[in-house]
Amino acid sequence: MVKPHSHKADYVMLAYFAILVFFGLIMLTSASAPLAYNKFADKYFFVRRQLLFGFLPGLALFFFLVKFYYRRLAALAGVIFVVSLLAVALVFVPGIGTTLGTGARSWILFAGQSMQPAEFLKLGLIIFFAYYLSRKGGELLDWQKGFLSAVALAALPLGLVVLQPDIGTALVLFAIFFGMLFAAGANLWHLLALFGVGLAGFVFMILAAPYRAARLLTFLQPQLDQLGLGYHINQAYLAIGSGGIFGRGLWGSVRKYEFLPEVSADSIFAVIAEETGFIFSAAFLLLLVLICFRTLKIAKTAPDGFGRLLAVGITIWFIVQSFINIAAMVGLAPLTGLPLPFVSHGGTALAFAMAAVGILVNISKYTDMKRET
């Protein structure tokens, strides 16, 4: 394998992600302090775990993948995909898989620590389909030989996640796969058919489970049961609304004191809005937009199809999951339980997100400079 000529990495993109990680740790420290103190008598419990089991492993993976030539991942794509599938399958093994009280069997316990293998699966799916779709080329336009074979392979990870059941993660995986198919040049009519099937599938899963249908009803009319099904979203509204223009100030949130559920996880944006206000919340959203444009620029100027699809898949992962999380907090989407990437508590999520950033930085070192202008 001959490496193309390398140049400086995209330090602007790296700076954006560094700001996001640093801001995430600050906000997690503030948001989780009351819950951590009440449960563990240590207000820094959750942020310590985030640093020890998320940031530090993520930093190691980041530096490794910055140096590890990204094209070598193509040779390992099949192995990575299979290992990620096996890791997710472990959640169904008695004594290893657990729900952690969420109702979804999405975690595994290892050496006394919990891990969410679906975070590994997101990156594994991106690496595998970047390799698979870049190899397919024009065959992808063929309904049976190209398109359906790719869909059949994607059904494996989607099926495992749906069985947990973790509909939010399944939605993110579907969005990643769909976006990568589009970027790979799949037929538009085939994509529309897949979108229709996917939409029908999600509607069926909602209707098949009463609690999901209740979540949808709460999303449509959150005022109907403010102390029951609508409690979570109404507390989020109160937190965001009370932040005003400039916020209550860091550590100043009222709703994080046992009012707002999942305050260190999927509800953390509500705390951000309450403490920093509309202006800084808007700046946070702008940062996500800048990251999106910068990573898509890397995809556009990547020297090969594999690198381009890698960058596209990672971008979709971060942006779609961030949008779903924030949209749920402001009433634009139903609650899904998805964490906010780089911000919410979750060591596995942060570690693999930082690993993905390492891959993006590596690709940026080999982009076509002539196409960047």
C-alpha positions in Angstrom: 0.0 0.0 0.0 1.6 3.3 -1.1 0.7 6.3 0.9 0.0 9.6 -1.0 1.9 12.7 0.0 0.7 13.9 3.4 0.4 17.5 4.7 -0.7 19.2 7.9 -3.9 18.0 9.5 -7.0 20.1 9.7 -6.2 21.9 12.9 -9.3 24.1 12.6 -11.5 21.0 12.8 -9.5 19.6 15.6 -9.9 22.9 17.5 -13.7 22.7 17.1 -13.8 19.2 18.6 -11.4 20.2 21.4 -13.7 23.0 22.3 -16.7 20.6 22.2 -15.0 18.1 24.5 -13.8 20.7 27.0 -17.2 22.3 27.1 -18.8 18.9 27.5 -16.7 18.1 30.6 -17.5 21.5 32.1 -21.2 21.1 31.6 -21.2 17.5 32.8 -19.5 18.6 36.0 -22.2 21.2 36.6 -25.2 19.1 35.5 -24.3 15.9 37.4 -23.1 17.4 40.7 -26.4 17.2 42.7 -27.2 13.7 41.5 -23.7 12.5 42.1 -23.7 13.9 45.6 -27.0 12.5 46.5 -26.2 9.0 45.2 -22.4 8.7 45.9 -21.6 11.6 48.3 -19.2 12.8 45.7 -20.3 15.7 43.4 -17.5 14.9 40.9 -18.4 11.2 40.6 -19.8 11.3 37.1 -17.2 13.6 35.7 -14.4 11.4 37.2 -15.9 8.4 35.5 -16.1 10.3 32.3 -12.4 11.3 32.5 -11.2 7.8 33.5 -13.4 5.6 31.3 -14.1 7.9 28.5 -11.7 10.8 28.0 -8.4 8.9 28.7 -9.2 5.8 26.6 -10.6 8.1 24.0 -7.4 10.1 24.0 -5.3 7.0 23.5 -7.5 5.8 20.6 -7.4 9.3 19.1 -3.6 9.5 19.1 -3.3 5.9 17.8 -5.8 6.5 14.9 -4.2 9.9 14.0 -1.0 8.0 13.3 -2.6 4.8 11.9 -3.0 5.3 8.1 -6.7 5.3 7.6 -6.6 3.1 4.4 -5.3 0.2 6.6 -8.7 0.2 8.2 -10.1 -1.1 4.9 -8.2 -4.4 5.4 -9.6 -4.7 8.9 -13.1 -3.6 8.1 -14.7 -7.1 8.1 -13.0 -8.1 11.3 -14.0 -4.8 13.0 -17.6 -5.3 11.8 -17.9 -8.9 13.1 -16.3 -8.0 16.4 -18.7 -5.1 16.9 -21.7 -7.4 16.1 -20.4 -10.0 18.6 -20.0 -7.2 21.2 -23.6 -6.1 20.8 -24.8 -9.7 20.9 -23.2 -10.1 24.4 -26.0 -7.9 25.8 -28.3 -10.9 25.4 -26.1 -13.2 27.3 -27.4 -13.8 30.9 -25.0 -12.5 33.5 -23.2 -10.2 31.0 -25.9 -8.1 29.5 -27.9 -5.7 31.6 -30.5 -2.9 31.4 -29.2 -0.7 34.1 -32.8 0.1 34.9 -33.5 1.7 31.5 -35.7 -1.1 30.1 -33.3 -1.6 27.1 -30.8 -4.4 27.3 -28.0 -2.2 25.9 -25.1 -2.6 28.4 -22.6 -5.3 29.3 -20.9 -5.6 32.6 -17.1 -6.3 32.5 -14.8 -6.2 35.6 -17.5 -4.3 37.5 -17.8 -1.6 34.8 -20.7 -1.1 32.4 -20.1 -0.5 28.7 -22.5 0.1 25.8 -21.3 -1.9 22.8 -23.7 -0.1 20.4 -21.2 2.8 20.5 -18.5 0.5 19.0 -21.1 -0.7 16.6 -21.7 2.8 15.2 -18.0 3.1 14.3 -17.7 -0.5 13.2 -20.7 0.0 10.8 -19.1 3.1 9.3 -15.8 1.5 8.7 -17.3 -1.6 7.2 -19.7 0.1 4.9 -17.1 2.7 3.8 -15.0 -0.2 2.6 -18.0 -2.2 1.2 -19.7 0.6 -0.7 -16.4 2.0 -2.0 -15.7 -1.5 -3.5 -19.1 -1.9 -5.0 -18.8 1.1 -7.3 -21.3 1.0 -10.2 -22.7 -2.3 -8.9 -24.5 -0.3 -6.2 -26.9 0.9 -8.9 -28.1 -2.7 -9.5 -31.1 -3.5 -7.3 -30.3 -7.1 -6.5 -26.5 -7.4 -6.8 -25.6 -4.1 -5.2 -28.3 -2.4 -3.3 -30.2 -5.3 -1.7 -26.9 -7.0 -0.6 -25.9 -3.9 1.2 -29.3 -3.6 2.9 -29.2 -7.2 3.9 -25.8 -6.7 5.6 -27.1 -3.5 7.4 -30.1 -5.5 8.7 -27.8 -7.5 11.0 -26.7 -4.6 13.3 -30.0 -2.9 13.0 -31.8 -6.1 14.1 -29.6 -6.6 17.1 -30.2 -3.1 18.3 -33.9 -3.2 17.7 -34.1 -6.4 19.8 -32.6 -4.7 22.8 -34.8 -2.6 22.2 -33.0 0.6 21.5 -35.0 2.5 18.9 -33.0 5.7 19.2 -29.7 4.0 18.4 -31.4 2.0 15.6 -32.5 5.4 14.1 -29.0 6.7 14.2 -27.6 3.5 12.6 -30.3 3.7 9.8 -29.4 7.4 9.2 -25.7 6.6 8.9 -26.3 3.7 6.5 -28.8 5.7 4.4 -26.5 8.7 4.2 -23.5 6.6 3.2 -25.6 4.9 0.5 -26.5 8.3 -0.9 -22.9 9.5 -0.8 -21.8 6.3 -2.5 -24.1 7.1 -5.5 -27.0 4.7 -4.9 -30.1 5.0 -7.1 -32.5 7.7 -5.9 -35.6 5.4 -6.3 -33.9 2.6 -4.4 -33.2 5.1 -1.6 -36.8 6.3 -1.6 -38.0 2.7 -1.3 -35.6 2.1 1.6 -36.7 5.2 3.3 -40.3 4.1 3.0 -39.6 0.7 4.4 -37.6 2.2 7.2 -40.3 4.7 8.1 -42.9 1.9 8.1 -40.7 -0.1 10.3 -40.3 2.6 12.9 -44.0 3.3 12.9 -44.7 -0.4 13.5 -42.2 -0.4 16.4 -43.9 2.6 17.9 -47.4 1.1 17.6 -46.2 -2.3 18.8 -45.1 -1.0 22.2 -47.6 1.0 24.3 -44.9 3.0 26.1 -43.5 4.2 22.7 -47.0 5.2 21.5 -47.4 7.0 24.8 -44.1 8.9 24.2 -45.4 9.9 20.8 -48.7 11.1 22.3 -46.7 13.1 24.9 -44.6 14.7 22.2 -47.8 15.8 20.3 -49.5 17.0 23.5 -47.0 17.4 26.3 -49.5 19.4 28.4 -51.9 16.5 28.9 -50.0 14.7 31.7 -47.5 17.1 33.2 -46.9 15.0 36.3 -46.9 11.6 34.5 -45.9 10.9 30.9 -45.2 14.5 30.1 -43.1 15.2 33.2 -39.7 14.8 31.5 -40.4 17.1 28.5 -42.2 19.7 30.7 -39.3 19.9 33.1 -37.0 20.4 30.0 -39.2 23.2 28.8 -39.0 24.9 32.3 -35.2 24.5 32.4 -34.7 25.9 28.9 -37.3 28.7 29.3 -35.9 29.9 32.7 -32.4 30.3 31.1 -33.6 33.4 29.2 -31.1 35.3 27.1 -28.0 35.0 29.3 -28.8 32.1 31.5 -28.6 31.6 35.3 -24.9 31.2 35.2 -22.6 28.1 35.5 -23.8 25.9 38.4 -26.9 28.0 38.6 -29.5 25.5 37.2 -32.5 24.8 39.4 -34.0 22.0 37.4 -30.9 19.7 37.8 -31.7 19.4 41.5 -33.8 16.2 41.1 -36.4 17.8 39.0 -35.1 17.0 35.5 -34.8 13.2 34.7 -31.5 11.9 33.2 -29.8 15.2 33.9 -26.3 14.0 33.1 -27.4 12.0 30.0 -30.0 12.8 27.4 -31.3 15.9 29.3 -28.0 17.7 29.6 -28.9 20.2 26.8 -31.7 21.5 29.0 -29.2 22.3 31.7 -26.9 23.9 29.2 -29.7 26.2 28.1 -30.7 27.0 31.6 -27.2 27.9 32.8 -25.8 29.6 29.7 -29.0 31.0 28.1 -30.1 31.5 24.6 -26.9 33.2 23.3 -24.5 30.5 24.4 -26.9 27.7 23.5 -27.1 29.2 20.0 -23.3 29.4 19.9 -23.2 25.7 20.8 -25.5 24.9 17.9 -23.3 27.0 15.7 -20.3 25.0 16.8 -22.1 21.8 15.7 -22.8 23.4 12.3 -19.2 24.4 11.9 -18.1 20.9 12.7 -20.5 19.6 10.1 -19.3 21.8 7.4 -15.6 21.2 8.2 -16.0 17.4 8.3 -18.0 17.4 5.1 -15.1 19.4 3.5 -12.7 16.7 4.5 -15.1 14.1 2.9 -15.2 16.2 -0.3 -11.5 16.5 -0.6 -10.6 12.9 0.5 -8.2 11.2 -1.9 -10.3 8.1 -2.3 -13.9 6.7 -1.9 -13.1 4.9 1.3 -11.9 8.0 3.0 -14.8 10.0 1.7 -17.4 7.6 3.0 -15.6 7.3 6.3 -15.8 11.0 6.8 -19.5 11.2 5.6 -20.5 8.4 8.0 -18.8 9.9 11.0 -20.3 13.3 10.2 -23.8 11.8 10.0 -23.3 10.0 13.3 -22.4 13.1 15.2 -24.8 15.6 13.6 -27.9 13.4 13.4 -27.5 12.1 17.0 -26.9 15.7 18.3 -30.0 16.9 16.4 -32.2 14.2 17.7 -31.1 14.8 21.3 -31.5 18.6 21.1 -34.8 18.4 19.1 -36.3 16.2 21.8 -35.4 18.7 24.5 -37.0 21.6 22.6 -40.1 19.7 21.6 -39.3 19.1 17.9 -39.0 15.3 18.3 -40.1 12.6 20.7 -37.8 11.6 23.6 -35.5 8.8 22.5 -33.0 8.5 25.3 -30.1 9.3 22.9 -27.1 11.0 24.6 -25.6 14.3 23.3 -22.3 13.3 21.7 -19.1 14.6 23.5 -21.3 16.1 26.3 -23.6 13.5 28.0 -22.2 11.1 30.5 -21.1 7.9 29.0 -17.5 6.6 28.8 -18.0 4.2 26.0 -19.7 6.9 23.9 -17.0 9.5 24.5 -14.1 7.0 23.8 -15.4 5.9 20.5 -16.4 9.4 19.4 -12.9 10.6 20.1 -11.6 7.6 18.1 -13.7 8.6 15.2 -12.3 12.2 15.4 -8.8 10.6 15.2 -9.8 8.9 11.9 -11.1 12.3 10.6 -7.8 14.0 11.5 -5.9 11.2 9.7 -8.0 11.5 6.6 -7.5 15.3 6.6 -3.7 14.8 6.3 -4.1 13.3 2.9 -6.9 15.5 1.4 -6.4 17.0 -2.1 -5.2 20.5 -1.4 -6.1 21.7 -4.8 -9.8 20.9 -4.2 -9.9 22.7 -0.8 -10.0 26.2 -2.3 
